[in-house]
Amino acid sequence: MAPQQPHDWIARATAQQDSVFNALKQCREQLWINPKATRFESIKSQLPLTLADIGEASARLERFAPYFAKVFPETSARNGIIESDLIQLHEGSTAVARLFAAEAPHRLLMKCDSHLPISGSIKARGGIYEVLCFAEQLAHEHGLLNESMDYTCFDTAPFKALFAQHSIVVGSTGNLGLSIGIISAKLGFKVSVHMSADAREWKKALLRSKGVNVVEHTSDYSVAVAEGREQALATPGCHFVDDEDSTTLFLGYSVAALRLKQQLAEQQTPVDEQHPLIVYLPCGVGGGPGGVAFGLKQVFGDAVHCFFAEPTHSPCMLLGMHSGLHNGISVQDIGLDNLTCADGLAVGRPSAFVGALMDPLLDGIYTVSDDHLHALVTLMTDTEQLSIEPSAAAGLTGFVWLQQAGTDLLEQTGLTGTLKQATQLVWATGGNMVPEEEHAKYYALGQQALKAKHSE
Ligand SMILES: *Cc1c(COP(=O)(O)O)cnc(C)c1O
């Protein structure tokens, strides 16, 4: 196929009255099933990253565990491993089902990355991992480290003196900046975080209190990243954490799959093609959900089905995958404003590589309105006493989409005979660090949205 420009694709989609395109353009919620999804075994050998790469990332995090247990006491309960609980939703599941006139699923789990230690979001996986890679590499290059050393040495003067000569830069909608800022400052790096206009004030204040240089932008995420990249290139000894194009970040996220496998086994939850695992992952630029989904496919193959969830105003991955243009098209190109209460997902242009990597692996993507995200935050507070942020609530409507999908759509996912006995899992990606008064605002908006929904 000839390379396309966004305007060519848009003209064709308009002429063909492409229904997915129309729903995107009108900010209507929809479920999109990925026509390129393929049996995992048939494409496994062509993937650019492997299970061994994930294993290596996992081993690196284990080497650093003693360091974390020492300098971040909140990780000591898990011996320095940054991990979250896997819980089963009961009342919450019933309440979401009722809200959307659906039935509560057989088994609805929630992966509480909203409560990950250190930075309270899924970014505590990939973001922290990439900084550790850089720190470890520098320590090796400067002869400070050998493999047999206890990594609590990273908390000593010679290491900190080395890192003080280097800097780290990142562009973020907020949560990645928090993760990178906190770990970089702790290790002793100079660190600059370029924050998009979506970033919440409290995140900037928290970072400044830790000595992080916060650069504020009035534009969206893509611009904040571009400016960060530019600053990094102009600074010797600087590492840029490229959220739009980093396989290191991606591998950090993917380790979650190994941990989840163990947690499911501990809970004696079977995962096989007769008892599939269906996972719903909120998606921004794509690295977080992409890394987790990639890991899950490596671990569970075709027994796992992954769906991404995006805000109706920022459906960059859906647009990129559906058009086939990936990062060659932005939501602004089709007239969307990229404004959403889901600040962690307020991304207009997807990652440079995640969409293409997901082409054969992902089952589909659905979108969620801001009103529904607020309503879901309120429901989770009332029914499960869980404090999550709007971005993190996006996974909660996935089961409704599948239950209410037409037989044709469901058939395409291969879930027709097995949906009823599936384990469904909502990845709650952030929320624990949100200050109480901020959560109260989300909650109040959710109450309004619920009231409006009930009187529909
Ligand atoms: C960043 C983020 C995501 C999505 O991760 P991406 O790598 O941007 O796709 C989801 N939820 C929350 C709360 C986030 O901060």
The ligand as an SDF file (V2000), in Angstrom:
LIG
                    3D

 15 15  0  0  0  0  0  0  0  0999 V2000
    0.0250    7.3180   31.6370 C   0  0  0  0  0  0  0  0  0  0  0  0
   -1.2210    6.7450   32.1310 C   0  0  0  0  0  0  0  0  0  0  0  0
   -1.9390    5.7820   31.4070 C   0  0  0  0  0  0  0  0  0  0  0  0
   -1.5630    5.3010   30.0460 C   0  0  0  0  0  0  0  0  0  0  0  0
   -0.2230    5.0200   29.7840 O   0  0  0  0  0  0  0  0  0  0  0  0
    0.3910    5.4200   28.3700 P   0  0  0  0  0  0  0  0  0  0  0  0
    1.7420    4.8340   28.4030 O   0  0  0  0  0  0  0  0  0  0  0  0
    0.4000    6.9070   28.2820 O   0  0  0  0  0  0  0  0  0  0  0  0
   -0.4950    4.8300   27.3350 O   0  0  0  0  0  0  0  0  0  0  0  0
   -3.0910    5.2930   31.9780 C   0  0  0  0  0  0  0  0  0  0  0  0
   -3.5490    5.7180   33.1650 N   0  0  0  0  0  0  0  0  0  0  0  0
   -2.8700    6.6330   33.8930 C   0  0  0  0  0  0  0  0  0  0  0  0
   -3.4320    7.0530   35.2080 C   0  0  0  0  0  0  0  0  0  0  0  0
   -1.7010    7.1800   33.4050 C   0  0  0  0  0  0  0  0  0  0  0  0
   -1.0570    8.1020   34.1150 O   0  0  0  0  0  0  0  0  0  0  0  0
  1  2  1  0
  2  3  1  0
  2 14  2  0
  3  4  1  0
  3 10  2  0
  4  5  1  0
  5  6  1  0
  6  7  2  0
  6  8  1  0
  6  9  1  0
 10 11  1  0
 11 12  2  0
 12 13  1  0
 12 14  1  0
 14 15  1  0
M  END
$$$$
